[in-house]
Amino acid sequence: MSAVGPVLDVRDVRKGYRDRPVLRGVFLDLCPGQLVGIVGENGAGKSTLLRILAGDLAADSGTVERAGRLGCCPQGTVLHQAFTVEQHLQFFQAAYGISHLTRAYELLEELNFSDYRHEPVAALSGGTRQKLNLVLALMHDPQVLLLDEPYQGFDWETYLRFWDLAAALRDRGCAVLVVSHLAYDASRLDILYRLQAGVLLQTEQTEAGRAAV
Ligand SMILES: Nc1ncnc2c1ncn2[C@@H]1O[C@H](COP(=O)(O)OP(=O)(O)OP(=O)(O)O)[C@@H](O)[C@H]1O
């Protein structure tokens, strides 16, 4: 458990579409140096919640307080077919206002796709596009990282690299939230929640969480 206060403080968030409630009072604290998972069935409201946490969608009621630089990897990729990997890095460099791409190139190496730097997105495989999506969320060294099904399309080796990367980010103080419909990553997490009937239930304290107490 982190001694530092939360960088994401979510109080009683509610959201429905038309007359159908999806989120019915979500509470969540995310602290620096925590790796937290949220699982839930298809349609449980995970992406809706993540979009609200990222500030991309308004809640009907409740509050979300964020502190620090935000990095977000949404479920759909945010890429343009005609532009190369390098061009995407340059656009996001300008958007983030960062002076160099050192961290971005480091991430390309870590995810093993530096060779694709000058390829257009249209020529990349689905898994490689997802790697780029992830790099774009990480290249400005965020303090709060929100990831929606971040390893979709990854092969096994890349999947393991993803978790090494997530653990390294946690260890350098980043607060990492991973949303997925599968719970088999539980042992890698400090806390695992289940989104069920519109609320977050803490399912168990994982091995990593117990070690961190
Ligand atoms: N823009 C929208 N308009 C109406 N209903 C929506 C909209 N977006 C999502 N929903 C509905 O809200 C519910 C929650 O959707 P959401 O995408 O948040 O679930 P999810 O847990 O992320 O699902 P999945 O695991 O399939 O990605 C679903 O029933 C979905 O059909």
The ligand as a Tripos MOL2 file, in Angstrom:
@<TRIPOS>MOLECULE
LIG
   31    33     1     0     0
SMALL
NO_CHARGES

@<TRIPOS>ATOM
      1 N1        -22.2700    5.3680  -26.7890 N.pl3     1 LIG1
      2 C1        -23.0650    4.4250  -26.2630 C.ar      1 LIG1
      3 N2        -24.4200    4.5100  -26.4170 N.ar      1 LIG1
      4 C2        -25.2370    3.5850  -25.8670 C.ar      1 LIG1
      5 N3        -24.8100    2.5230  -25.1680 N.ar      1 LIG1
      6 C3        -23.4790    2.3940  -24.9830 C.ar      1 LIG1
      7 C4        -22.5320    3.3310  -25.5230 C.ar      1 LIG1
      8 N4        -21.2810    2.9470  -25.1730 N.ar      1 LIG1
      9 C5        -21.4340    1.8100  -24.4620 C.ar      1 LIG1
     10 N5        -22.7380    1.4840  -24.3550 N.ar      1 LIG1
     11 C6        -23.2920    0.3130  -23.6300 C.3       1 LIG1
     12 O1        -22.8460    0.3890  -22.2830 O.3       1 LIG1
     13 C7        -22.4930   -0.9020  -21.8030 C.3       1 LIG1
     14 C8        -21.0320   -0.8660  -21.3360 C.3       1 LIG1
     15 O2        -20.1940   -0.7430  -22.4780 O.3       1 LIG1
     16 P1        -18.6020   -0.7170  -22.3430 P.3       1 LIG1
     17 O3        -18.0230   -0.6290  -23.7060 O.co2     1 LIG1
     18 O4        -18.2180    0.3220  -21.3660 O.co2     1 LIG1
     19 O5        -18.3350   -2.1760  -21.7040 O.3       1 LIG1
     20 P2        -16.9690   -2.9970  -21.5660 P.3       1 LIG1
     21 O6        -16.9880   -3.6100  -20.2030 O.co2     1 LIG1
     22 O7        -15.8120   -2.1530  -21.9010 O.co2     1 LIG1
     23 O8        -17.1780   -4.1200  -22.6650 O.3       1 LIG1
     24 P3        -16.0870   -4.9850  -23.5200 P.3       1 LIG1
     25 O9        -15.4180   -5.9270  -22.5500 O.co2     1 LIG1
     26 O10       -16.9610   -5.7190  -24.4880 O.co2     1 LIG1
     27 O11       -15.1420   -4.0390  -24.1730 O.co2     1 LIG1
     28 C9        -22.7530   -1.8790  -22.9410 C.3       1 LIG1
     29 O12       -24.0130   -2.4530  -22.7420 O.3       1 LIG1
     30 C10       -22.7470   -1.0020  -24.1760 C.3       1 LIG1
     31 O13       -23.5990   -1.5290  -25.1650 O.3       1 LIG1
@<TRIPOS>BOND
     1     1     2 1
     2     2     3 ar
     3     2     7 ar
     4     3     4 ar
     5     4     5 ar
     6     5     6 ar
     7     6     7 ar
     8     6    10 ar
     9     7     8 ar
    10     8     9 ar
    11     9    10 ar
    12    10    11 1
    13    11    12 1
    14    11    30 1
    15    12    13 1
    16    13    14 1
    17    13    28 1
    18    14    15 1
    19    15    16 1
    20    16    17 2
    21    16    18 1
    22    16    19 1
    23    19    20 1
    24    20    21 2
    25    20    22 1
    26    20    23 1
    27    23    24 1
    28    24    25 2
    29    24    26 1
    30    24    27 1
    31    28    29 1
    32    28    30 1
    33    30    31 1
@<TRIPOS>SUBSTRUCTURE
     1 LIG1         1 GROUP 0 **** ****
